[in-house]
Amino acid sequence: LFTYPFTLKTANDGLIGSYIPRGVIDDLIPVKIGVSGLSTTGVTVSDFSDWTVTMNWNDGSHQFEATAGISMPFVYFTKGDEDVAQVNIPSFSATVTVQNEIILIKNVKNGADFAIYAPAGSIWTNDGNVYTSTLNGKNYWSMRFLPFNSGDLAGVAEEYKKYAYVFPKDTKVDWSYNEETSVVRTNFTVEIDVKEGTESNMLIGLL
């Protein structure tokens, strides 16, 4: 899935996140997001709106969903109440640091940097390349594609944190055409689901 800026791929045990610029051939294994113990035989679409899709992994024991949208700099995740969030970062070129509930991944692939946001108060436990969290008893988290050449990644990630918990509930596109002026007016509307915090604006991009 090329959602711009993300390059995403579904696997039986989670969602693979990467960045592949034009003209580059890649193996798509830098970051894998899911829940511990997940192993499905297929991934289904559980919901969609005008420019988002929600993918569902359910193996009977574990539940995981990911919502992505065209040109959105975030991917949004939810899990079953008893599941443990898991992030696998096998890329040897990536530099990983954890600051409170945020995982910073520098040089995921092709110069891209990601930030993964768990709910406030969450603790990430590291075992080799795998990071897990109970999400402080919550069931949501998100991943953001940080702007290129951000410099102070930790500071930039903290700056965008307020948007990490504003999830898209629905997206709609409406348009009108004025024949006399030959003008097309397009309205993009997002219905949001604020998981925590006071931010009521959603950070999005449009193509």
Stockholm file with secondary structure:
# STOCKHOLM 1.0

chainA/1-207         LFTYPFTLKTANDGLIGSYIPRGVIDDLIPVKIGVSGLSTTGVTVSDFSDWTVTMNWNDGSHQFEATAGISMPFVYFTKGDEDVAQVNIPSFSATVTVQNEIILIKNVKNGADFAIYAPAGSIWTNDGNVYTSTLNGKNYWSMRFLPFNSGDLAGVAEEYKKYAYVFPKDTKVDWSYNEETSVVRTNFTVEIDVKEGTESNMLIGLL
#=GR chainA/1-207 SS CBCSSCEEEEETTEEEEECCCTTCCCCCCSEEEEETTCCCSCCEEEEECSSEEEEEEECSSCEEEEEEETTCSEEEEEECTTCCEEEECCCTTCEEEEETTEEEEETSSTTCEEEEECCTTCCCEEETTEEEECGGGCCEEEEEEECTTCSSHHHHHHHHGGGTTEEEEEEEEEEEEETTTTEEEEEEEEEEEECSSSCCCCCCCCC
#=GC SS_cons         CBCSSCEEEEETTEEEEECCCTTCCCCCCSEEEEETTCCCSCCEEEEECSSEEEEEEECSSCEEEEEEETTCSEEEEEECTTCCEEEECCCTTCEEEEETTEEEEETSSTTCEEEEECCTTCCCEEETTEEEECGGGCCEEEEEEECTTCSSHHHHHHHHGGGTTEEEEEEEEEEEEETTTTEEEEEEEEEEEECSSSCCCCCCCCC
//
